[in-house]
Amino acid sequence: DKGVLVAGFMIHRAVHAAREDVRAVFHTHHPDTVAVSTLKCGLLPCSLEACVVLATHSKTRHTFEGVSTSIDECDRIARDLGPSALTMTLDNHGVIACGNTLPHALRNLWLYTKACTYQVRALAAAGGNIDQLILVPQIIVDETVEREAKNQTMGALGETEFAAWMRGPAC
């Protein structure tokens, strides 16, 4: 018997307890998601993936509170995620990605991670100067938000990607 990782359990518990629509939750400390979680600017609209993520991203970031072992923090995580967001930045910690199915949640995690990787590489190439980045115009971000909101209601999001991931790389 290995027991339960309390910190991991608390983060997942917070989401599942607050959101009936969420059936799968991922939380990761991927280096690029943690890097972006330390930036005051957060995730920037500097790629297609970022625009798609921003469509369902929490408007609130969850402030780092140390190792997540408190029931009280569960309430704050749920509040910060809100009633409809599918991804949320955990300051200095990484990301939570959710979905109504495992493939849906994995799609959201994959998109968030790709967006962070592109942003980290773009910032490195720009010498850390955000002003050197070409950000997607707000009108395009808004259109992507509208399109993704429609996609979220169509169901089966992530199923195609999940099936391809299960097949493995093409030869």
Phi, psi and chi 1 to 4 in degrees:
 res  aa     phi    psi   chi1   chi2   chi3   chi4
   1 ASP       -  117.7 -178.2   25.8      -      -
   2 LYS   -92.8  -12.1  -56.6  -86.0 -174.0 -163.7
   3 GLY    79.9 -169.0      -      -      -      -
   4 VAL  -120.5  136.3  173.0      -      -      -
   5 LEU   -74.6  103.2  176.7   61.6      -      -
   6 VAL   -58.7  -44.2  174.5      -      -      -
   7 ALA   -60.6  -45.4      -      -      -      -
   8 GLY   -64.5  -42.0      -      -      -      -
   9 PHE   -60.9  -42.6  176.4   77.9      -      -
  10 MET   -61.8  -42.8  -72.5  -61.4 -172.6      -
  11 ILE   -63.9  -46.3  -71.1  171.1      -      -
  12 HIS   -67.6  -40.3  -67.5 -102.7      -      -
  13 ARG   -58.6  -43.2  177.3 -171.2 -173.4  -82.2
  14 ALA   -57.2  -45.3      -      -      -      -
  15 VAL   -72.0  -49.0  176.9      -      -      -
  16 HIS   -62.2  -36.5  -75.1  -63.2      -      -
  17 ALA   -69.2  -30.7      -      -      -      -
  18 ALA   -94.4  -22.8      -      -      -      -
  19 ARG  -127.4  103.4  -63.2  -85.5  -58.5  -84.8
  20 GLU   -65.2  -28.5  -99.0 -175.9   46.7      -
  21 ASP   -75.0  -16.5   61.3  -45.9      -      -
  22 VAL   -94.1  121.5  170.7      -      -      -
  23 ARG  -113.7   -7.1  -64.1 -152.3  170.1   85.5
  24 ALA  -145.0  136.7      -      -      -      -
  25 VAL  -134.5  131.8  178.5      -      -      -
  26 PHE  -116.4  144.7  -73.9  101.0      -      -
  27 HIS  -136.9  129.2  163.3   59.6      -      -
  28 THR  -137.9  155.5 -176.6      -      -      -
  29 HIS  -112.0   36.1  -60.4 -173.7      -      -
  30 HIS   -53.8  138.1 -176.4  -78.7      -      -
  31 PRO   -52.7  -38.9  -26.0   33.0      -      -
  32 ASP   -75.0  -33.7  -65.3  -29.4      -      -
  33 THR   -70.6  -37.4   67.7      -      -      -
  34 VAL   -67.6  -41.2  174.0      -      -      -
  35 ALA   -57.7  -47.5      -      -      -      -
  36 VAL   -66.8  -32.7  169.8      -      -      -
  37 SER   -68.5  -15.5   79.9      -      -      -
  38 THR   -91.8   -8.6   68.8      -      -      -
  39 LEU   -86.0  132.8  -61.4  172.9      -      -
  40 LYS   -59.8  -32.5  -71.4 -177.9 -179.5  179.4
  41 CYS   -74.6  -18.3   64.3      -      -      -
  42 GLY    65.7 -153.7      -      -      -      -
  43 LEU   -75.4  125.0 -175.3   61.8      -      -
  44 LEU  -101.5  151.4  -63.2  169.5      -      -
  45 PRO   -78.9   73.0   29.6  -34.8      -      -
  46 CYS  -114.0   10.7   58.8      -      -      -
  47 SER  -157.8  164.5   66.7      -      -      -
  48 LEU   -57.8  -44.9  170.1   63.8      -      -
  49 GLU   -59.7  -40.6  -70.3   78.7    3.0      -
  50 ALA   -63.1  -41.7      -      -      -      -
  51 CYS   -62.2  -41.8  -68.4      -      -      -
  52 VAL   -64.9  -44.0  172.1      -      -      -
  53 VAL   -63.0  -44.5  167.4      -      -      -
  54 LEU   -61.4  -21.6  -69.7  169.4      -      -
  55 ALA   -64.7  -30.8      -      -      -      -
  56 THR  -126.4   22.2   58.8      -      -      -
  57 HIS   -87.2  141.5 -167.6   61.4      -      -
  58 SER   -59.0  137.8  174.2      -      -      -
  59 LYS   -75.1  -13.3  -55.4  -55.7  179.6 -138.1
  60 THR  -113.6  138.3  -54.0      -      -      -
  61 ARG   -93.7  150.8  -63.3  164.3   63.2  130.7
  62 HIS   -94.7  120.3 -179.7   69.6      -      -
  63 THR   -66.3  136.9  -57.1      -      -      -
  64 PHE   -63.5  128.9 -175.6   64.4      -      -
  65 GLU  -120.5   16.0  -61.9 -176.8   29.6      -
  66 GLY    88.0 -163.5      -      -      -      -
  67 VAL   -62.7  130.0  176.9      -      -      -
  68 SER   -79.7   93.3  -57.2      -      -      -
  69 THR  -127.0    3.5   57.7      -      -      -
  70 SER  -101.8  132.6  163.7      -      -      -
  71 ILE   -60.7  -35.7  -68.0  -73.0      -      -
  72 ASP   -60.3  -35.9  -66.2  -22.3      -      -
  73 GLU   -67.2  -29.5 -173.8  176.8    7.9      -
  74 CYS   -56.1  -43.2  -71.9      -      -      -
  75 ASP   -62.5  -40.3  -65.9  -24.1      -      -
  76 ARG   -70.5  -37.5  -69.0 -174.3  -69.5  -82.0
  77 ILE   -62.3  -47.3  -70.7  170.7      -      -
  78 ALA   -61.2  -43.3      -      -      -      -
  79 ARG   -61.9  -44.8  177.8 -160.7   65.0 -144.9
  80 ASP   -68.7  -36.1  -67.5  -17.1      -      -
  81 LEU   -67.5  -38.6 -177.8   62.1      -      -
  82 GLY    80.6 -176.3      -      -      -      -
  83 PRO   -82.3  -10.8   30.1  -35.4      -      -
  84 SER  -140.6  -11.0   59.9      -      -      -
  85 ALA   -65.1  147.7      -      -      -      -
  86 LEU  -112.6  -11.3  -63.8  173.8      -      -
  87 THR  -137.2  151.5   58.0      -      -      -
  88 MET  -150.4  135.0  179.3  173.6   67.3      -
  89 THR   -77.5  131.0  -58.9      -      -      -
  90 LEU  -103.5  107.4  -56.0  172.3      -      -
  91 ASP   -49.4  132.7  -75.3  -10.9      -      -
  92 ASN    57.1   24.4  -51.7   95.2      -      -
  93 HIS  -143.1  -34.0 -167.7  169.4      -      -
  94 GLY   134.2 -133.5      -      -      -      -
  95 VAL  -145.7  154.5   63.8      -      -      -
  96 ILE  -113.7  132.3  -69.7  174.7      -      -
  97 ALA  -127.7  132.2      -      -      -      -
  98 CYS  -124.5  167.2  -48.6      -      -      -
  99 GLY  -168.1  168.3      -      -      -      -
 100 ASN   -85.3   -6.8   56.7   14.2      -      -
 101 THR  -141.7  166.4   64.3      -      -      -
 102 LEU   -60.5  -47.6 -177.5   66.7      -      -
 103 PRO   -60.4  -36.6  -26.6   36.4      -      -
 104 HIS   -64.0  -46.9 -174.2 -153.1      -      -
 105 ALA   -64.4  -40.2      -      -      -      -
 106 LEU   -65.6  -39.1 -172.2   57.4      -      -
 107 ARG   -58.6  -45.2  171.5 -168.9 -177.2  -99.3
 108 ASN   -64.9  -39.7  -68.1  -28.9      -      -
 109 LEU   -65.8  -44.4  177.3   63.8      -      -
 110 TRP   -61.2  -46.2 -180.0   77.8      -      -
 111 LEU   -62.3  -44.5  -73.7  166.6      -      -
 112 TYR   -61.9  -45.5 -171.2   92.2      -      -
 113 THR   -64.3  -44.4  -56.6      -      -      -
 114 LYS   -60.1  -44.9  -68.6  -68.5  -83.2 -172.2
 115 ALA   -58.9  -42.9      -      -      -      -
 116 CYS   -66.2  -40.7  -71.2      -      -      -
 117 THR   -62.4  -45.2  -63.0      -      -      -
 118 TYR   -61.4  -42.0  -65.2  148.6      -      -
 119 GLN   -66.4  -44.6  179.8  171.3  -39.1      -
 120 VAL   -60.7  -43.3  166.2      -      -      -
 121 ARG   -68.0  -39.9  -70.0 -179.5 -176.9 -173.6
 122 ALA   -64.6  -42.9      -      -      -      -
 123 LEU   -64.9  -38.3  -78.7  169.6      -      -
 124 ALA   -63.9  -43.4      -      -      -      -
 125 ALA   -65.1  -29.2      -      -      -      -
 126 ALA   -90.9    9.9      -      -      -      -
 127 GLY    65.4   25.7      -      -      -      -
 128 GLY    82.3    2.3      -      -      -      -
 129 ASN   -90.4  104.2 -175.5   -9.6      -      -
 130 ILE   -58.9  -31.6  -68.5  174.4      -      -
 131 ASP   -64.1  -16.6  -67.3  -27.0      -      -
 132 GLN   -86.0   -7.6  -67.2  -61.6  -49.8      -
 133 LEU   -83.7  144.3  -59.4 -177.6      -      -
 134 ILE   -94.9  104.8  -60.7  171.7      -      -
 135 LEU   -87.2  149.6  -61.9 -180.0      -      -
 136 VAL   -64.5  133.3  174.9      -      -      -
 137 PRO   -58.3  144.9  -22.3   32.2      -      -
 138 GLN   -56.4  -35.7 -170.3   59.3   46.8      -
 139 ILE   -62.6  -36.5 -170.7  165.0      -      -
 140 ILE   -72.3  -40.4  -57.1  -60.6      -      -
 141 VAL   -58.8  -46.5  174.4      -      -      -
 142 ASP   -61.1  -41.6  -65.7  -17.8      -      -
 143 GLU   -64.2  -38.7  -71.5  171.4    2.1      -
 144 THR   -65.8  -39.2  -54.0      -      -      -
 145 VAL   -59.4  -47.1  167.3      -      -      -
 146 GLU   -62.1  -45.0  -70.9  176.5   28.8      -
 147 ARG   -65.3  -42.7 -172.0  169.9   44.8 -105.5
 148 GLU   -68.0  -35.5 -174.6   63.8   12.2      -
 149 ALA   -60.1  -40.3      -      -      -      -
 150 LYS   -66.6  -42.6  -71.1  176.4 -172.3  169.7
 151 ASN   -59.0  -38.0  -72.8  -16.7      -      -
 152 GLN   -62.5  -27.0  -66.9  -65.6  -33.9      -
 153 THR   -88.5   -8.7   63.6      -      -      -
 154 MET   -84.0  -13.5  -64.5  173.2   71.8      -
 155 GLY    78.0  167.4      -      -      -      -
 156 ALA    62.2   18.6      -      -      -      -
 157 LEU   -63.7  133.5  -82.6  175.4      -      -
 158 GLY    91.7  -14.3      -      -      -      -
 159 GLU   -63.5  -42.9  -64.1  -67.8  -23.4      -
 160 THR   -64.9  -46.6  -57.9      -      -      -
 161 GLU   -62.2  -43.7  -64.1   93.7  -26.9      -
 162 PHE   -61.1  -44.6 -170.4   76.2      -      -
 163 ALA   -61.2  -41.3      -      -      -      -
 164 ALA   -66.1  -41.4      -      -      -      -
 165 TRP   -62.8  -36.9  -69.2  -36.2      -      -
 166 MET   -70.3  -29.9  -67.3  -61.1   98.3      -
 167 ARG   -72.5  -26.1  -75.4 -168.6  -55.1  -88.8
 168 GLY    88.8  179.5      -      -      -      -
 169 PRO   -65.0  143.7   17.6  -24.0      -      -
 170 ALA   -72.0  145.7      -      -      -      -
 171 CYS   -86.2      -  -66.2      -      -      -
